Amino acid sequence: MLNTILISVLIVAICLVFLGVKILFSKEGKFPNTHISGSKAMREKGIGCVQSQDREARKRNQWSFKDMEETVKNSLN
């Protein structure tokens, strides 16, 4: 059983080293930006991060007449 655990730990360690080769051995060693706003194709389509959209929605004045009017219209439809 100890052999199995040691072999498993060794395999996981080797995999981690292989995953980090580009990061460890290149001059620009950094993790890729996998955030949705980091994707050029998503930005071109106008698709953004839900956290950013939420932050911008919270910036709007929730008590402005225009927003209240839109809310009432949407609730009646």
mmCIF file of the N, C-alpha and C atoms, coordinates in Angstrom:
data_MODEL
# 
_entry.id   MODEL 
# 
loop_
_atom_site.group_PDB 
_atom_site.id 
_atom_site.type_symbol 
_atom_site.label_atom_id 
_atom_site.label_alt_id 
_atom_site.label_comp_id 
_atom_site.label_asym_id 
_atom_site.label_entity_id 
_atom_site.label_seq_id 
_atom_site.pdbx_PDB_ins_code 
_atom_site.Cartn_x 
_atom_site.Cartn_y 
_atom_site.Cartn_z 
_atom_site.occupancy 
_atom_site.B_iso_or_equiv 
_atom_site.pdbx_formal_charge 
_atom_site.auth_seq_id 
_atom_site.auth_comp_id 
_atom_site.auth_asym_id 
_atom_site.auth_atom_id 
_atom_site.pdbx_PDB_model_num 
ATOM 1   N N  . MET A 1 1  ? 0.822   -1.186 0.000   1.00 0.00 ? 1  MET A N  1 
ATOM 2   C CA . MET A 1 1  ? 0.000   0.000  0.000   1.00 0.00 ? 1  MET A CA 1 
ATOM 3   C C  . MET A 1 1  ? 0.874   1.260  0.000   1.00 0.00 ? 1  MET A C  1 
ATOM 4   N N  . LEU A 1 2  ? 1.968   1.238  0.719   1.00 0.00 ? 2  LEU A N  1 
ATOM 5   C CA . LEU A 1 2  ? 2.871   2.379  0.759   1.00 0.00 ? 2  LEU A CA 1 
ATOM 6   C C  . LEU A 1 2  ? 3.469   2.643  -0.620  1.00 0.00 ? 2  LEU A C  1 
ATOM 7   N N  . ASN A 1 3  ? 3.745   1.557  -1.346  1.00 0.00 ? 3  ASN A N  1 
ATOM 8   C CA . ASN A 1 3  ? 4.269   1.710  -2.705  1.00 0.00 ? 3  ASN A CA 1 
ATOM 9   C C  . ASN A 1 3  ? 3.276   2.433  -3.607  1.00 0.00 ? 3  ASN A C  1 
ATOM 10  N N  . THR A 1 4  ? 2.014   2.094  -3.488  1.00 0.00 ? 4  THR A N  1 
ATOM 11  C CA . THR A 1 4  ? 0.970   2.723  -4.306  1.00 0.00 ? 4  THR A CA 1 
ATOM 12  C C  . THR A 1 4  ? 0.877   4.223  -4.007  1.00 0.00 ? 4  THR A C  1 
ATOM 13  N N  . ILE A 1 5  ? 0.937   4.582  -2.736  1.00 0.00 ? 5  ILE A N  1 
ATOM 14  C CA . ILE A 1 5  ? 0.854   5.993  -2.359  1.00 0.00 ? 5  ILE A CA 1 
ATOM 15  C C  . ILE A 1 5  ? 2.075   6.752  -2.875  1.00 0.00 ? 5  ILE A C  1 
ATOM 16  N N  . LEU A 1 6  ? 3.251   6.180  -2.730  1.00 0.00 ? 6  LEU A N  1 
ATOM 17  C CA . LEU A 1 6  ? 4.469   6.832  -3.203  1.00 0.00 ? 6  LEU A CA 1 
ATOM 18  C C  . LEU A 1 6  ? 4.463   7.012  -4.717  1.00 0.00 ? 6  LEU A C  1 
ATOM 19  N N  . ILE A 1 7  ? 4.019   5.996  -5.424  1.00 0.00 ? 7  ILE A N  1 
ATOM 20  C CA . ILE A 1 7  ? 3.938   6.085  -6.886  1.00 0.00 ? 7  ILE A CA 1 
ATOM 21  C C  . ILE A 1 7  ? 2.919   7.147  -7.292  1.00 0.00 ? 7  ILE A C  1 
ATOM 22  N N  . SER A 1 8  ? 1.806   7.204  -6.599  1.00 0.00 ? 8  SER A N  1 
ATOM 23  C CA . SER A 1 8  ? 0.779   8.214  -6.902  1.00 0.00 ? 8  SER A CA 1 
ATOM 24  C C  . SER A 1 8  ? 1.302   9.623  -6.662  1.00 0.00 ? 8  SER A C  1 
ATOM 25  N N  . VAL A 1 9  ? 1.987   9.824  -5.551  1.00 0.00 ? 9  VAL A N  1 
ATOM 26  C CA . VAL A 1 9  ? 2.554   11.137 -5.247  1.00 0.00 ? 9  VAL A CA 1 
ATOM 27  C C  . VAL A 1 9  ? 3.597   11.511 -6.287  1.00 0.00 ? 9  VAL A C  1 
ATOM 28  N N  . LEU A 1 10 ? 4.409   10.567 -6.700  1.00 0.00 ? 10 LEU A N  1 
ATOM 29  C CA . LEU A 1 10 ? 5.423   10.818 -7.716  1.00 0.00 ? 10 LEU A CA 1 
ATOM 30  C C  . LEU A 1 10 ? 4.785   11.198 -9.056  1.00 0.00 ? 10 LEU A C  1 
ATOM 31  N N  . ILE A 1 11 ? 3.742   10.510 -9.446  1.00 0.00 ? 11 ILE A N  1 
ATOM 32  C CA . ILE A 1 11 ? 3.044   10.814 -10.700 1.00 0.00 ? 11 ILE A CA 1 
ATOM 33  C C  . ILE A 1 11 ? 2.430   12.208 -10.645 1.00 0.00 ? 11 ILE A C  1 
ATOM 34  N N  . VAL A 1 12 ? 1.813   12.561 -9.529  1.00 0.00 ? 12 VAL A N  1 
ATOM 35  C CA . VAL A 1 12 ? 1.216   13.894 -9.385  1.00 0.00 ? 12 VAL A CA 1 
ATOM 36  C C  . VAL A 1 12 ? 2.299   14.968 -9.432  1.00 0.00 ? 12 VAL A C  1 
ATOM 37  N N  . ALA A 1 13 ? 3.436   14.734 -8.786  1.00 0.00 ? 13 ALA A N  1 
ATOM 38  C CA . ALA A 1 13 ? 4.535   15.699 -8.801  1.00 0.00 ? 13 ALA A CA 1 
ATOM 39  C C  . ALA A 1 13 ? 5.080   15.894 -10.213 1.00 0.00 ? 13 ALA A C  1 
ATOM 40  N N  . ILE A 1 14 ? 5.230   14.814 -10.953 1.00 0.00 ? 14 ILE A N  1 
ATOM 41  C CA . ILE A 1 14 ? 5.717   14.902 -12.339 1.00 0.00 ? 14 ILE A CA 1 
ATOM 42  C C  . ILE A 1 14 ? 4.726   15.685 -13.195 1.00 0.00 ? 14 ILE A C  1 
ATOM 43  N N  . CYS A 1 15 ? 3.449   15.430 -13.012 1.00 0.00 ? 15 CYS A N  1 
ATOM 44  C CA . CYS A 1 15 ? 2.421   16.157 -13.772 1.00 0.00 ? 15 CYS A CA 1 
ATOM 45  C C  . CYS A 1 15 ? 2.457   17.653 -13.461 1.00 0.00 ? 15 CYS A C  1 
ATOM 46  N N  . LEU A 1 16 ? 2.633   18.007 -12.201 1.00 0.00 ? 16 LEU A N  1 
ATOM 47  C CA . LEU A 1 16 ? 2.709   19.416 -11.825 1.00 0.00 ? 16 LEU A CA 1 
ATOM 48  C C  . LEU A 1 16 ? 3.925   20.092 -12.448 1.00 0.00 ? 16 LEU A C  1 
ATOM 49  N N  . VAL A 1 17 ? 5.031   19.385 -12.501 1.00 0.00 ? 17 VAL A N  1 
ATOM 50  C CA . VAL A 1 17 ? 6.230   19.939 -13.135 1.00 0.00 ? 17 VAL A CA 1 
ATOM 51  C C  . VAL A 1 17 ? 5.982   20.148 -14.622 1.00 0.00 ? 17 VAL A C  1 
ATOM 52  N N  . PHE A 1 18 ? 5.380   19.177 -15.288 1.00 0.00 ? 18 PHE A N  1 
ATOM 53  C CA . PHE A 1 18 ? 5.087   19.325 -16.714 1.00 0.00 ? 18 PHE A CA 1 
ATOM 54  C C  . PHE A 1 18 ? 4.110   20.461 -16.978 1.00 0.00 ? 18 PHE A C  1 
ATOM 55  N N  . LEU A 1 19 ? 3.138   20.651 -16.105 1.00 0.00 ? 19 LEU A N  1 
ATOM 56  C CA . LEU A 1 19 ? 2.187   21.750 -16.283 1.00 0.00 ? 19 LEU A CA 1 
ATOM 57  C C  . LEU A 1 19 ? 2.859   23.107 -16.090 1.00 0.00 ? 19 LEU A C  1 
ATOM 58  N N  . GLY A 1 20 ? 3.876   23.154 -15.263 1.00 0.00 ? 20 GLY A N  1 
ATOM 59  C CA . GLY A 1 20 ? 4.536   24.420 -14.973 1.00 0.00 ? 20 GLY A CA 1 
ATOM 60  C C  . GLY A 1 20 ? 5.781   24.694 -15.782 1.00 0.00 ? 20 GLY A C  1 
ATOM 61  N N  . VAL A 1 21 ? 6.097   23.861 -16.770 1.00 0.00 ? 21 VAL A N  1 
ATOM 62  C CA . VAL A 1 21 ? 7.330   24.026 -17.539 1.00 0.00 ? 21 VAL A CA 1 
ATOM 63  C C  . VAL A 1 21 ? 7.383   25.397 -18.203 1.00 0.00 ? 21 VAL A C  1 
ATOM 64  N N  . LYS A 1 22 ? 6.323   25.803 -18.859 1.00 0.00 ? 22 LYS A N  1 
ATOM 65  C CA . LYS A 1 22 ? 6.312   27.088 -19.559 1.00 0.00 ? 22 LYS A CA 1 
ATOM 66  C C  . LYS A 1 22 ? 6.457   28.243 -18.565 1.00 0.00 ? 22 LYS A C  1 
ATOM 67  N N  . ILE A 1 23 ? 5.828   28.120 -17.454 1.00 0.00 ? 23 ILE A N  1 
ATOM 68  C CA . ILE A 1 23 ? 5.869   29.187 -16.461 1.00 0.00 ? 23 ILE A CA 1 
ATOM 69  C C  . ILE A 1 23 ? 7.234   29.243 -15.774 1.00 0.00 ? 23 ILE A C  1 
ATOM 70  N N  . LEU A 1 24 ? 7.782   28.082 -15.481 1.00 0.00 ? 24 LEU A N  1 
ATOM 71  C CA . LEU A 1 24 ? 9.045   28.035 -14.754 1.00 0.00 ? 24 LEU A CA 1 
ATOM 72  C C  . LEU A 1 24 ? 10.261  28.392 -15.605 1.00 0.00 ? 24 LEU A C  1 
ATOM 73  N N  . PHE A 1 25 ? 10.246  28.031 -16.879 1.00 0.00 ? 25 PHE A N  1 
ATOM 74  C CA . PHE A 1 25 ? 11.449  28.144 -17.687 1.00 0.00 ? 25 PHE A CA 1 
ATOM 75  C C  . PHE A 1 25 ? 11.402  29.197 -18.781 1.00 0.00 ? 25 PHE A C  1 
ATOM 76  N N  . SER A 1 26 ? 10.375  29.989 -18.874 1.00 0.00 ? 26 SER A N  1 
ATOM 77  C CA . SER A 1 26 ? 10.353  31.041 -19.878 1.00 0.00 ? 26 SER A CA 1 
ATOM 78  C C  . SER A 1 26 ? 10.570  32.396 -19.219 1.00 0.00 ? 26 SER A C  1 
ATOM 79  N N  . LYS A 1 27 ? 11.034  33.352 -20.004 1.00 0.00 ? 27 LYS A N  1 
ATOM 80  C CA . LYS A 1 27 ? 11.300  34.682 -19.469 1.00 0.00 ? 27 LYS A CA 1 
ATOM 81  C C  . LYS A 1 27 ? 10.009  35.395 -19.087 1.00 0.00 ? 27 LYS A C  1 
ATOM 82  N N  . GLU A 1 28 ? 8.956   35.154 -19.848 1.00 0.00 ? 28 GLU A N  1 
ATOM 83  C CA . GLU A 1 28 ? 7.661   35.764 -19.561 1.00 0.00 ? 28 GLU A CA 1 
ATOM 84  C C  . GLU A 1 28 ? 6.805   34.821 -18.735 1.00 0.00 ? 28 GLU A C  1 
ATOM 85  N N  . GLY A 1 29 ? 7.411   34.134 -17.818 1.00 0.00 ? 29 GLY A N  1 
ATOM 86  C CA . GLY A 1 29 ? 6.729   33.109 -17.060 1.00 0.00 ? 29 GLY A CA 1 
ATOM 87  C C  . GLY A 1 29 ? 5.593   33.643 -16.213 1.00 0.00 ? 29 GLY A C  1 
ATOM 88  N N  . LYS A 1 30 ? 4.386   33.518 -16.725 1.00 0.00 ? 30 LYS A N  1 
ATOM 89  C CA . LYS A 1 30 ? 3.212   33.905 -15.958 1.00 0.00 ? 30 LYS A CA 1 
ATOM 90  C C  . LYS A 1 30 ? 2.042   33.035 -16.399 1.00 0.00 ? 30 LYS A C  1 
ATOM 91  N N  . PHE A 1 31 ? 1.068   32.934 -15.540 1.00 0.00 ? 31 PHE A N  1 
ATOM 92  C CA . PHE A 1 31 ? -0.097  32.138 -15.862 1.00 0.00 ? 31 PHE A CA 1 
ATOM 93  C C  . PHE A 1 31 ? -0.936  32.860 -16.915 1.00 0.00 ? 31 PHE A C  1 
ATOM 94  N N  . PRO A 1 32 ? -1.558  32.122 -17.810 1.00 0.00 ? 32 PRO A N  1 
ATOM 95  C CA . PRO A 1 32 ? -2.398  32.772 -18.815 1.00 0.00 ? 32 PRO A CA 1 
ATOM 96  C C  . PRO A 1 32 ? -3.656  33.352 -18.168 1.00 0.00 ? 32 PRO A C  1 
ATOM 97  N N  . ASN A 1 33 ? -4.154  34.420 -18.742 1.00 0.00 ? 33 ASN A N  1 
ATOM 98  C CA . ASN A 1 33 ? -5.371  35.045 -18.237 1.00 0.00 ? 33 ASN A CA 1 
ATOM 99  C C  . ASN A 1 33 ? -6.563  34.266 -18.773 1.00 0.00 ? 33 ASN A C  1 
ATOM 100 N N  . THR A 1 34 ? -7.180  33.490 -17.931 1.00 0.00 ? 34 THR A N  1 
ATOM 101 C CA . THR A 1 34 ? -8.327  32.680 -18.348 1.00 0.00 ? 34 THR A CA 1 
ATOM 102 C C  . THR A 1 34 ? -9.647  33.339 -17.996 1.00 0.00 ? 34 THR A C  1 
ATOM 103 N N  . HIS A 1 35 ? -9.567  34.567 -17.494 1.00 0.00 ? 35 HIS A N  1 
ATOM 104 C CA . HIS A 1 35 ? -10.784 35.307 -17.159 1.00 0.00 ? 35 HIS A CA 1 
ATOM 105 C C  . HIS A 1 35 ? -11.501 35.680 -18.445 1.00 0.00 ? 35 HIS A C  1 
ATOM 106 N N  . ILE A 1 36 ? -12.807 35.720 -18.425 1.00 0.00 ? 36 ILE A N  1 
ATOM 107 C CA . ILE A 1 36 ? -13.571 35.959 -19.649 1.00 0.00 ? 36 ILE A CA 1 
ATOM 108 C C  . ILE A 1 36 ? -13.255 37.313 -20.255 1.00 0.00 ? 36 ILE A C  1 
ATOM 109 N N  . SER A 1 37 ? -12.910 38.294 -19.441 1.00 0.00 ? 37 SER A N  1 
ATOM 110 C CA . SER A 1 37 ? -12.573 39.603 -19.988 1.00 0.00 ? 37 SER A CA 1 
ATOM 111 C C  . SER A 1 37 ? -11.193 39.602 -20.635 1.00 0.00 ? 37 SER A C  1 
ATOM 112 N N  . GLY A 1 38 ? -10.406 38.575 -20.413 1.00 0.00 ? 38 GLY A N  1 
ATOM 113 C CA . GLY A 1 38 ? -9.089  38.454 -21.023 1.00 0.00 ? 38 GLY A CA 1 
ATOM 114 C C  . GLY A 1 38 ? -9.138  37.880 -22.425 1.00 0.00 ? 38 GLY A C  1 
ATOM 115 N N  . SER A 1 39 ? -10.299 37.436 -22.861 1.00 0.00 ? 39 SER A N  1 
ATOM 116 C CA . SER A 1 39 ? -10.446 36.838 -24.182 1.00 0.00 ? 39 SER A CA 1 
ATOM 117 C C  . SER A 1 39 ? -10.827 37.907 -25.212 1.00 0.00 ? 39 SER A C  1 
ATOM 118 N N  . LYS A 1 40 ? -10.022 38.019 -26.246 1.00 0.00 ? 40 LYS A N  1 
ATOM 119 C CA . LYS A 1 40 ? -10.265 39.019 -27.290 1.00 0.00 ? 40 LYS A CA 1 
ATOM 120 C C  . LYS A 1 40 ? -11.585 38.739 -28.010 1.00 0.00 ? 40 LYS A C  1 
ATOM 121 N N  . ALA A 1 41 ? -11.869 37.482 -28.281 1.00 0.00 ? 41 ALA A N  1 
ATOM 122 C CA . ALA A 1 41 ? -13.095 37.126 -28.995 1.00 0.00 ? 41 ALA A CA 1 
ATOM 123 C C  . ALA A 1 41 ? -14.338 37.497 -28.184 1.00 0.00 ? 41 ALA A C  1 
ATOM 124 N N  . MET A 1 42 ? -14.287 37.291 -26.877 1.00 0.00 ? 42 MET A N  1 
ATOM 125 C CA . MET A 1 42 ? -15.426 37.639 -26.037 1.00 0.00 ? 42 MET A CA 1 
ATOM 126 C C  . MET A 1 42 ? -15.631 39.149 -25.974 1.00 0.00 ? 42 MET A C  1 
ATOM 127 N N  . ARG A 1 43 ? -14.538 39.899 -25.901 1.00 0.00 ? 43 ARG A N  1 
ATOM 128 C CA . ARG A 1 43 ? -14.650 41.363 -25.876 1.00 0.00 ? 43 ARG A CA 1 
ATOM 129 C C  . ARG A 1 43 ? -15.239 41.876 -27.175 1.00 0.00 ? 43 ARG A C  1 
ATOM 130 N N  . GLU A 1 44 ? -14.846 41.284 -28.320 1.00 0.00 ? 44 GLU A N  1 
ATOM 131 C CA . GLU A 1 44 ? -15.380 41.713 -29.607 1.00 0.00 ? 44 GLU A CA 1 
ATOM 132 C C  . GLU A 1 44 ? -16.881 41.460 -29.700 1.00 0.00 ? 44 GLU A C  1 
ATOM 133 N N  . LYS A 1 45 ? -17.353 40.399 -29.057 1.00 0.00 ? 45 LYS A N  1 
ATOM 134 C CA . LYS A 1 45 ? -18.786 40.085 -29.054 1.00 0.00 ? 45 LYS A CA 1 
ATOM 135 C C  . LYS A 1 45 ? -19.556 40.876 -28.006 1.00 0.00 ? 45 LYS A C  1 
ATOM 136 N N  . GLY A 1 46 ? -18.840 41.600 -27.164 1.00 0.00 ? 46 GLY A N  1 
ATOM 137 C CA . GLY A 1 46 ? -19.492 42.398 -26.128 1.00 0.00 ? 46 GLY A CA 1 
ATOM 138 C C  . GLY A 1 46 ? -19.865 41.589 -24.897 1.00 0.00 ? 46 GLY A C  1 
ATOM 139 N N  . ILE A 1 47 ? -19.283 40.421 -24.756 1.00 0.00 ? 47 ILE A N  1 
ATOM 140 C CA . ILE A 1 47 ? -19.576 39.569 -23.611 1.00 0.00 ? 47 ILE A CA 1 
ATOM 141 C C  . ILE A 1 47 ? -18.572 39.892 -22.518 1.00 0.00 ? 47 ILE A C  1 
ATOM 142 N N  . GLY A 1 48 ? -19.083 40.172 -21.344 1.00 0.00 ? 48 GLY A N  1 
ATOM 143 C CA . GLY A 1 48 ? -18.210 40.538 -20.247 1.00 0.00 ? 48 GLY A CA 1 
ATOM 144 C C  . GLY A 1 48 ? -18.410 39.635 -19.052 1.00 0.00 ? 48 GLY A C  1 
ATOM 145 N N  . CYS A 1 49 ? -17.643 39.900 -18.053 1.00 0.00 ? 49 CYS A N  1 
ATOM 146 C CA . CYS A 1 49 ? -17.694 39.136 -16.814 1.00 0.00 ? 49 CYS A CA 1 
ATOM 147 C C  . CYS A 1 49 ? -18.942 39.523 -16.027 1.00 0.00 ? 49 CYS A C  1 
ATOM 148 N N  . VAL A 1 50 ? -19.564 38.557 -15.413 1.00 0.00 ? 50 VAL A N  1 
ATOM 149 C CA . VAL A 1 50 ? -20.772 38.841 -14.643 1.00 0.00 ? 50 VAL A CA 1 
ATOM 150 C C  . VAL A 1 50 ? -20.450 39.713 -13.435 1.00 0.00 ? 50 VAL A C  1 
ATOM 151 N N  . GLN A 1 51 ? -19.256 39.583 -12.891 1.00 0.00 ? 51 GLN A N  1 
ATOM 152 C CA . GLN A 1 51 ? -18.878 40.435 -11.764 1.00 0.00 ? 51 GLN A CA 1 
ATOM 153 C C  . GLN A 1 51 ? -18.743 41.883 -12.207 1.00 0.00 ? 51 GLN A C  1 
ATOM 154 N N  . SER A 1 52 ? -18.175 42.106 -13.382 1.00 0.00 ? 52 SER A N  1 
ATOM 155 C CA . SER A 1 52 ? -18.056 43.466 -13.898 1.00 0.00 ? 52 SER A CA 1 
ATOM 156 C C  . SER A 1 52 ? -19.423 44.045 -14.224 1.00 0.00 ? 52 SER A C  1 
ATOM 157 N N  . GLN A 1 53 ? -20.296 43.238 -14.799 1.00 0.00 ? 53 GLN A N  1 
ATOM 158 C CA . GLN A 1 53 ? -21.640 43.705 -15.110 1.00 0.00 ? 53 GLN A CA 1 
ATOM 159 C C  . GLN A 1 53 ? -22.401 44.052 -13.836 1.00 0.00 ? 53 GLN A C  1 
ATOM 160 N N  . ASP A 1 54 ? -22.235 43.247 -12.824 1.00 0.00 ? 54 ASP A N  1 
ATOM 161 C CA . ASP A 1 54 ? -22.894 43.510 -11.555 1.00 0.00 ? 54 ASP A CA 1 
ATOM 162 C C  . ASP A 1 54 ? -22.372 44.798 -10.935 1.00 0.00 ? 54 ASP A C  1 
ATOM 163 N N  . ARG A 1 55 ? -21.060 45.004 -10.990 1.00 0.00 ? 55 ARG A N  1 
ATOM 164 C CA . ARG A 1 55 ? -20.458 46.212 -10.430 1.00 0.00 ? 55 ARG A CA 1 
ATOM 165 C C  . ARG A 1 55 ? -20.998 47.454 -11.132 1.00 0.00 ? 55 ARG A C  1 
ATOM 166 N N  . GLU A 1 56 ? -21.115 47.394 -12.462 1.00 0.00 ? 56 GLU A N  1 
ATOM 167 C CA . GLU A 1 56 ? -21.631 48.545 -13.205 1.00 0.00 ? 56 GLU A CA 1 
ATOM 168 C C  . GLU A 1 56 ? -23.109 48.764 -12.939 1.00 0.00 ? 56 GLU A C  1 
ATOM 169 N N  . ALA A 1 57 ? -23.857 47.693 -12.771 1.00 0.00 ? 57 ALA A N  1 
ATOM 170 C CA . ALA A 1 57 ? -25.287 47.837 -12.481 1.00 0.00 ? 57 ALA A CA 1 
ATOM 171 C C  . ALA A 1 57 ? -25.500 48.467 -11.108 1.00 0.00 ? 57 ALA A C  1 
ATOM 172 N N  . ARG A 1 58 ? -24.635 48.167 -10.175 1.00 0.00 ? 58 ARG A N  1 
ATOM 173 C CA . ARG A 1 58 ? -24.761 48.745 -8.837  1.00 0.00 ? 58 ARG A CA 1 
ATOM 174 C C  . ARG A 1 58 ? -24.365 50.215 -8.797  1.00 0.00 ? 58 ARG A C  1 
ATOM 175 N N  . LYS A 1 59 ? -23.567 50.645 -9.767  1.00 0.00 ? 59 LYS A N  1 
ATOM 176 C CA . LYS A 1 59 ? -23.164 52.052 -9.821  1.00 0.00 ? 59 LYS A CA 1 
ATOM 177 C C  . LYS A 1 59 ? -24.334 52.952 -10.212 1.00 0.00 ? 59 LYS A C  1 
ATOM 178 N N  . ARG A 1 60 ? -25.261 52.430 -11.013 1.00 0.00 ? 60 ARG A N  1 
ATOM 179 C CA . ARG A 1 60 ? -26.398 53.246 -11.428 1.00 0.00 ? 60 ARG A CA 1 
ATOM 180 C C  . ARG A 1 60 ? -27.251 53.599 -10.220 1.00 0.00 ? 60 ARG A C  1 
ATOM 181 N N  . ASN A 1 61 ? -27.838 54.745 -10.269 1.00 0.00 ? 61 ASN A N  1 
ATOM 182 C CA . ASN A 1 61 ? -28.696 55.185 -9.183  1.00 0.00 ? 61 ASN A CA 1 
ATOM 183 C C  . ASN A 1 61 ? -30.001 54.401 -9.253  1.00 0.00 ? 61 ASN A C  1 
ATOM 184 N N  . GLN A 1 62 ? -30.259 53.598 -8.256  1.00 0.00 ? 62 GLN A N  1 
ATOM 185 C CA . GLN A 1 62 ? -31.446 52.742 -8.284  1.00 0.00 ? 62 GLN A CA 1 
ATOM 186 C C  . GLN A 1 62 ? -32.728 53.537 -8.086  1.00 0.00 ? 62 GLN A C  1 
ATOM 187 N N  . TRP A 1 63 ? -32.630 54.770 -7.660  1.00 0.00 ? 63 TRP A N  1 
ATOM 188 C CA . TRP A 1 63 ? -33.830 55.565 -7.408  1.00 0.00 ? 63 TRP A CA 1 
ATOM 189 C C  . TRP A 1 63 ? -34.087 56.601 -8.496  1.00 0.00 ? 63 TRP A C  1 
ATOM 190 N N  . SER A 1 64 ? -33.350 56.527 -9.612  1.00 0.00 ? 64 SER A N  1 
ATOM 191 C CA . SER A 1 64 ? -33.600 57.481 -10.681 1.00 0.00 ? 64 SER A CA 1 
ATOM 192 C C  . SER A 1 64 ? -34.941 57.178 -11.334 1.00 0.00 ? 64 SER A C  1 
ATOM 193 N N  . PHE A 1 65 ? -35.601 58.219 -11.809 1.00 0.00 ? 65 PHE A N  1 
ATOM 194 C CA . PHE A 1 65 ? -36.933 58.074 -12.376 1.00 0.00 ? 65 PHE A CA 1 
ATOM 195 C C  . PHE A 1 65 ? -36.930 57.179 -13.601 1.00 0.00 ? 65 PHE A C  1 
ATOM 196 N N  . LYS A 1 66 ? -35.910 57.325 -14.446 1.00 0.00 ? 66 LYS A N  1 
ATOM 197 C CA . LYS A 1 66 ? -35.839 56.530 -15.665 1.00 0.00 ? 66 LYS A CA 1 
ATOM 198 C C  . LYS A 1 66 ? -35.766 55.035 -15.337 1.00 0.00 ? 66 LYS A C  1 
ATOM 199 N N  . ASP A 1 67 ? -34.933 54.659 -14.378 1.00 0.00 ? 67 ASP A N  1 
ATOM 200 C CA . ASP A 1 67 ? -34.813 53.255 -14.002 1.00 0.00 ? 67 ASP A CA 1 
ATOM 201 C C  . ASP A 1 67 ? -36.101 52.728 -13.386 1.00 0.00 ? 67 ASP A C  1 
ATOM 202 N N  . MET A 1 68 ? -36.738 53.546 -12.559 1.00 0.00 ? 68 MET A N  1 
ATOM 203 C CA . MET A 1 68 ? -38.003 53.119 -11.941 1.00 0.00 ? 68 MET A CA 1 
ATOM 204 C C  . MET A 1 68 ? -39.075 52.939 -13.003 1.00 0.00 ? 68 MET A C  1 
ATOM 205 N N  . GLU A 1 69 ? -39.101 53.831 -14.000 1.00 0.00 ? 69 GLU A N  1 
ATOM 206 C CA . GLU A 1 69 ? -40.081 53.743 -15.074 1.00 0.00 ? 69 GLU A CA 1 
ATOM 207 C C  . GLU A 1 69 ? -39.869 52.460 -15.886 1.00 0.00 ? 69 GLU A C  1 
ATOM 208 N N  . GLU A 1 70 ? -38.606 52.143 -16.197 1.00 0.00 ? 70 GLU A N  1 
ATOM 209 C CA . GLU A 1 70 ? -38.302 50.921 -16.932 1.00 0.00 ? 70 GLU A CA 1 
ATOM 210 C C  . GLU A 1 70 ? -38.697 49.683 -16.138 1.00 0.00 ? 70 GLU A C  1 
ATOM 211 N N  . THR A 1 71 ? -38.471 49.708 -14.838 1.00 0.00 ? 71 THR A N  1 
ATOM 212 C CA . THR A 1 71 ? -38.822 48.583 -13.987 1.00 0.00 ? 71 THR A CA 1 
ATOM 213 C C  . THR A 1 71 ? -40.319 48.355 -13.988 1.00 0.00 ? 71 THR A C  1 
ATOM 214 N N  . VAL A 1 72 ? -41.077 49.443 -13.910 1.00 0.00 ? 72 VAL A N  1 
ATOM 215 C CA . VAL A 1 72 ? -42.551 49.317 -13.910 1.00 0.00 ? 72 VAL A CA 1 
ATOM 216 C C  . VAL A 1 72 ? -43.035 48.797 -15.256 1.00 0.00 ? 72 VAL A C  1 
ATOM 217 N N  . LYS A 1 73 ? -42.476 49.305 -16.346 1.00 0.00 ? 73 LYS A N  1 
ATOM 218 C CA . LYS A 1 73 ? -42.878 48.827 -17.677 1.00 0.00 ? 73 LYS A CA 1 
ATOM 219 C C  . LYS A 1 73 ? -42.571 47.339 -17.831 1.00 0.00 ? 73 LYS A C  1 
ATOM 220 N N  . ASN A 1 74 ? -41.386 46.929 -17.378 1.00 0.00 ? 74 ASN A N  1 
ATOM 221 C CA . ASN A 1 74 ? -40.998 45.522 -17.501 1.00 0.00 ? 74 ASN A CA 1 
ATOM 222 C C  . ASN A 1 74 ? -41.872 44.627 -16.636 1.00 0.00 ? 74 ASN A C  1 
ATOM 223 N N  . SER A 1 75 ? -42.293 45.120 -15.494 1.00 0.00 ? 75 SER A N  1 
ATOM 224 C CA . SER A 1 75 ? -43.126 44.287 -14.623 1.00 0.00 ? 75 SER A CA 1 
ATOM 225 C C  . SER A 1 75 ? -44.539 44.155 -15.160 1.00 0.00 ? 75 SER A C  1 
ATOM 226 N N  . LEU A 1 76 ? -45.008 45.121 -15.945 1.00 0.00 ? 76 LEU A N  1 
ATOM 227 C CA . LEU A 1 76 ? -46.361 45.050 -16.515 1.00 0.00 ? 76 LEU A CA 1 
ATOM 228 C C  . LEU A 1 76 ? -46.423 44.150 -17.733 1.00 0.00 ? 76 LEU A C  1 
ATOM 229 N N  . ASN A 1 77 ? -45.314 43.923 -18.383 1.00 0.00 ? 77 ASN A N  1 
ATOM 230 C CA . ASN A 1 77 ? -45.306 43.079 -19.590 1.00 0.00 ? 77 ASN A CA 1 
ATOM 231 C C  . ASN A 1 77 ? -45.231 41.648 -19.264 1.00 0.00 ? 77 ASN A C  1 
# 
